[in-house]
Amino acid sequence: MATIRDVRIDAGLGMVVQRWRSTEDGLFLRARGQREEVRLVCRCGRSHWIVREQYAIGSASLLVMCHTCGTRGSFLLEGVTLPTP
C-alpha cells in the first residue's frame, strides 16, 4: 500500500484541485501535476476539515476550514461543470 504524503495548508496554496474526498482519516486532494493524492494538514497538525464547494461564473473553488482551530484556505477546482438549469 502506498504511503500518503501530507501537505500543510501553507504549502498547498496555489494548488489546483482536480478531485477531493473526505474520510475519517482526513481530506485527500488530487492536484494538477500530481500522480498521487495528498492529505491536507493544518498548521495545528490536524487533518479534519469543513469543506464547501463554491461556484461562480467561469470558476469553482474548494473552501476549507480546520475543524479544530478554524484556519481557512481555498483552492481552485479544475474540471468542474455545473448542470444546465
N, CA, C and O of each residue as an XYZ file, in Angstrom:
340
protein
N       0.842     -1.183      0.000
C       0.000      0.000      0.000
C       0.890      1.250      0.000
O       1.869      1.323      0.742
N       0.543      2.212     -0.826
C       1.339      3.436     -0.952
C       1.168      4.324      0.277
O       0.106      4.351      0.901
N       2.225      5.042      0.609
C       2.178      5.998      1.704
C       1.589      7.304      1.196
O       1.991      7.812      0.149
N       0.642      7.839      1.935
C       0.024      9.113      1.565
C       0.918     10.241      2.064
O       1.340     10.255      3.221
N       1.197     11.184      1.175
C       2.021     12.334      1.542
C       1.135     13.418      2.142
O       0.081     13.745      1.596
N       1.574     13.973      3.276
C       0.869     15.084      3.913
C       1.373     16.403      3.340
O       2.576     16.588      3.154
N       0.445     17.320      3.061
C       0.788     18.664      2.589
C       0.158     19.661      3.547
O      -1.054     19.648      3.761
N       0.987     20.526      4.122
C       0.468     21.556      5.030
C      -0.310     22.598      4.236
O       0.009     22.877      3.080
N      -1.322     23.162      4.859
C      -2.182     24.150      4.213
C      -1.369     25.286      3.605
O      -1.700     25.752      2.515
N      -0.321     25.742      4.274
C       0.501     26.837      3.750
C       1.246     26.426      2.485
O       1.393     27.233      1.567
N       1.714     25.196      2.425
C       2.458     24.711      1.258
C       1.532     24.418      0.087
O       1.973     24.383     -1.062
N       0.255     24.207      0.372
C      -0.694     23.869     -0.678
C      -1.319     25.058     -1.374
O      -2.065     24.881     -2.337
N      -1.036     26.271     -0.913
C      -1.635     27.455     -1.534
C      -1.238     27.530     -2.997
O      -0.070     27.350     -3.344
N      -2.202     27.794     -3.843
C      -1.951     27.850     -5.276
C      -2.169     26.519     -5.973
O      -2.117     26.449     -7.201
N      -2.409     25.473     -5.214
C      -2.649     24.153     -5.782
C      -4.005     24.148     -6.495
O      -4.980     24.701     -5.986
N      -4.064     23.526     -7.668
C      -5.313     23.390     -8.414
C      -5.823     21.969     -8.192
O      -5.158     21.000     -8.558
N      -6.997     21.853     -7.597
C      -7.552     20.559     -7.204
C      -8.425     20.001     -8.323
O      -9.317     20.679     -8.833
N      -8.151     18.756     -8.694
C      -8.946     18.077     -9.711
C     -10.018     17.181     -9.094
O     -11.101     17.014     -9.655
N      -9.701     16.602     -7.925
C     -10.645     15.757     -7.192
C     -10.364     15.882     -5.708
O      -9.247     16.199     -5.300
N     -11.382     15.632     -4.909
C     -11.185     15.616     -3.464
C     -12.123     14.599     -2.850
O     -13.164     14.257     -3.413
N     -11.722     14.119     -1.665
C     -12.578     13.218     -0.893
C     -12.264     13.409      0.583
O     -11.127     13.674      0.971
N     -13.293     13.269      1.383
C     -13.146     13.424      2.822
C     -13.479     12.093      3.482
O     -14.519     11.496      3.202
N     -12.586     11.627      4.365
C     -12.794     10.380      5.099
C     -12.502     10.630      6.572
O     -12.144     11.743      6.958
N     -12.654      9.604      7.386
C     -12.333      9.762      8.810
C     -10.844      9.987      9.026
O     -10.436     10.432     10.099
N     -10.019      9.684      8.012
C      -8.571      9.897      8.109
C      -8.132     11.268      7.619
O      -6.950     11.600      7.710
N      -9.059     12.078      7.099
C      -8.702     13.418      6.667
C      -9.256     13.782      5.305
O     -10.068     13.057      4.730
N      -8.799     14.926      4.796
C      -9.201     15.441      3.491
C      -8.100     15.128      2.491
O      -6.953     15.538      2.667
N      -8.455     14.403      1.445
C      -7.496     13.973      0.435
C      -7.763     14.713     -0.867
O      -8.901     14.787     -1.332
N      -6.703     15.259     -1.447
C      -6.801     16.061     -2.664
C      -5.975     15.431     -3.772
O      -4.888     14.908     -3.530
N      -6.503     15.486     -4.994
C      -5.724     15.140     -6.182
C      -5.502     16.458     -6.903
O      -6.453     17.086     -7.369
N      -4.252     16.875     -6.994
C      -3.903     18.175     -7.568
C      -3.334     18.015     -8.967
O      -2.771     16.977     -9.312
N      -3.491     19.057     -9.758
C      -2.927     19.066    -11.104
C      -1.422     18.826    -11.011
O      -0.739     19.439    -10.191
N      -0.910     17.934    -11.853
C       0.517     17.656    -11.897
C       0.993     16.636    -10.881
O       2.174     16.286    -10.874
N       0.110     16.150    -10.024
C       0.478     15.153     -9.016
C      -0.054     13.787     -9.429
O      -1.190     13.673     -9.888
N       0.756     12.765     -9.268
C       0.334     11.411     -9.620
C      -0.503     10.776     -8.516
O      -1.391      9.968     -8.787
N      -0.218     11.144     -7.280
C      -0.911     10.564     -6.130
C      -1.688     11.653     -5.396
O      -1.353     12.835     -5.480
N      -2.715     11.243     -4.685
C      -3.420     12.227     -3.872
C      -2.616     12.505     -2.605
O      -1.785     11.699     -2.186
N      -2.882     13.651     -2.014
C      -2.196     14.071     -0.790
C      -3.242     14.350      0.284
O      -4.406     14.610     -0.022
N      -2.818     14.292      1.541
C      -3.707     14.627      2.656
C      -3.378     16.039      3.114
O      -2.218     16.360      3.371
N      -4.399     16.882      3.214
C      -4.218     18.265      3.640
C      -4.137     18.327      5.163
O      -5.015     17.817      5.859
N      -3.070     18.961      5.680
C      -2.835     19.067      7.118
C      -2.795     20.544      7.501
O      -2.192     21.362      6.807
N      -3.439     20.866      8.604
C      -3.493     22.242      9.098
C      -2.214     22.623      9.831
O      -1.391     21.766     10.154
N      -2.058     23.913     10.088
C      -0.936     24.417     10.898
C      -0.938     23.795     12.294
O       0.118     23.615     12.900
N      -2.126     23.470     12.800
C      -2.238     22.892     14.145
C      -1.919     21.399     14.162
O      -1.897     20.780     15.226
N      -1.674     20.820     12.987
C      -1.310     19.411     12.904
C      -2.463     18.464     12.632
O      -2.242     17.269     12.433
N      -3.679     18.966     12.620
C      -4.853     18.123     12.374
C      -5.171     18.071     10.887
O      -4.710     18.914     10.116
N      -5.957     17.083     10.489
C      -6.302     16.950      9.071
C      -7.802     16.753      8.868
O      -8.225     16.085      7.925
N      -8.602     17.338      9.758
C     -10.056     17.254      9.638
C     -10.603     18.635      9.295
O     -10.362     19.608     10.011
N     -11.342     18.705      8.188
C     -11.751     19.974      7.607
C     -13.253     20.023      7.371
O     -13.890     19.004      7.105
N     -13.803     21.218      7.473
C     -15.150     21.503      6.995
C     -14.952     21.985      5.565
O     -14.197     22.926      5.321
N     -15.629     21.343      4.621
C     -15.366     21.574      3.197
C     -16.628     22.084      2.511
O     -17.734     21.614      2.777
N     -16.434     23.055      1.624
C     -17.539     23.596      0.841
C     -17.052     23.891     -0.569
O     -15.956     24.421     -0.753
N     -17.852     23.554     -1.553
C     -17.560     23.954     -2.932
C     -18.330     25.237     -3.209
O     -19.494     25.370     -2.830
N     -17.665     26.184     -3.879
C     -18.304     27.458     -4.213
C     -18.186     27.661     -5.716
O     -17.109     27.512     -6.293
N     -19.309     28.003     -6.342
C     -19.348     28.159     -7.789
C     -19.651     29.600     -8.166
O     -20.504     30.252     -7.564
N     -18.940     30.082     -9.169
C     -19.180     31.400     -9.749
C     -19.098     31.223    -11.262
O     -18.646     30.184    -11.743
N     -19.524     32.213    -11.996
C     -19.470     32.125    -13.452
C     -18.024     31.951    -13.886
O     -17.183     32.815    -13.639
N     -17.745     30.839    -14.529
C     -16.412     30.590    -15.059
C     -15.407     29.990    -14.100
O     -14.277     29.712    -14.502
N     -15.778     29.778    -12.830
C     -14.807     29.194    -11.901
C     -15.514     28.461    -10.761
O     -16.694     28.677    -10.485
N     -14.754     27.597    -10.120
C     -15.239     26.882     -8.937
C     -14.093     26.801     -7.941
O     -12.932     26.664     -8.326
N     -14.423     26.885     -6.667
C     -13.407     26.843     -5.614
C     -13.781     25.810     -4.565
O     -14.956     25.524     -4.337
N     -12.755     25.259     -3.934
C     -12.918     24.384     -2.784
C     -12.497     25.192     -1.562
O     -11.336     25.580     -1.440
N     -13.439     25.445     -0.659
C     -13.168     26.225      0.547
C     -13.051     25.263      1.723
O     -13.907     24.398      1.910
N     -11.993     25.413      2.514
C     -11.770     24.524      3.651
C     -11.574     25.343      4.924
O     -11.027     26.446      4.898
N     -12.034     24.774      6.036
C     -11.813     25.379      7.344
C     -11.480     24.246      8.318
O     -12.203     23.254      8.405
N     -10.382     24.410      9.042
C      -9.958     23.395     10.006
C     -11.029     23.213     11.077
O     -11.491     24.182     11.679
N     -11.413     21.979     11.303
C     -12.437     21.669     12.289
C     -11.955     21.956     13.709
O     -12.770     22.152     14.611
N     -10.640     21.982     13.914
C     -10.078     22.175     15.252
C      -9.797     23.637     15.577
O     -10.257     24.144     16.601
N      -9.035     24.329     14.700
C      -8.587     25.690     15.049
C      -9.206     26.795     14.190
O      -9.042     27.974     14.503
N      -9.912     26.439     13.116
C     -10.577     27.444     12.293
C      -9.743     28.026     11.167
O     -10.213     28.922     10.465
N      -8.513     27.545     10.969
C      -7.699     28.018      9.841
C      -8.464     27.787      8.546
O      -9.093     26.745      8.362
N      -8.404     28.769      7.650
C      -9.140     28.685      6.378
C      -8.192     28.654      5.192
O      -7.060     29.131      5.262
N      -8.684     28.080      4.103
C      -7.940     28.061      2.854
C      -8.899     27.871      1.697
O     -10.051     27.480      1.889
N      -8.422     28.149      0.501
C      -9.241     27.921     -0.692
C      -8.348     27.465     -1.833
O      -7.178     27.837     -1.924
N      -8.927     26.659     -2.690
C      -8.219     26.091     -3.833
C      -9.112     26.181     -5.057
O     -10.328     26.018     -4.958
N      -8.517     26.436     -6.198
C      -9.241     26.431     -7.455
C      -9.576     24.992     -7.801
O      -8.720     24.112     -7.708
N     -10.826     24.746     -8.201
C     -11.240     23.426     -8.655
C     -11.168     23.395    -10.174
O     -11.631     24.320    -10.842
N     -10.593     22.345    -10.711
C     -10.440     22.204    -12.160
C     -11.348     21.088    -12.656
O     -11.493     20.054    -12.004
N     -11.954     21.306    -13.812
C     -12.759     20.264    -14.431
C     -14.151     20.111    -13.856
O     -14.797     19.084    -14.066
N     -14.626     21.111    -13.135
C     -15.960     21.054    -12.541
C     -16.943     21.702    -13.501
O     -16.714     22.810    -13.988
N     -18.031     21.006    -13.767
C     -19.076     21.586    -14.606
C     -20.387     21.578    -13.835
O     -20.676     20.644    -13.088
N     -21.160     22.609    -14.022
C     -22.458     22.709    -13.369
C     -23.539     22.227    -14.318
O     -23.428     22.423    -15.529
N     -24.584     21.601    -13.791
C     -25.688     21.191    -14.658
C     -26.408     22.416    -15.217
O     -26.493     23.450    -14.555
N     -26.913     22.294    -16.412
C     -27.668     23.376    -17.035
C     -29.045     23.443    -16.388
O     -29.712     22.417    -16.254
N     -29.485     24.646    -15.980
C     -30.809     24.762    -15.324
C     -31.945     24.480    -16.278
O     -33.110     24.536    -15.885
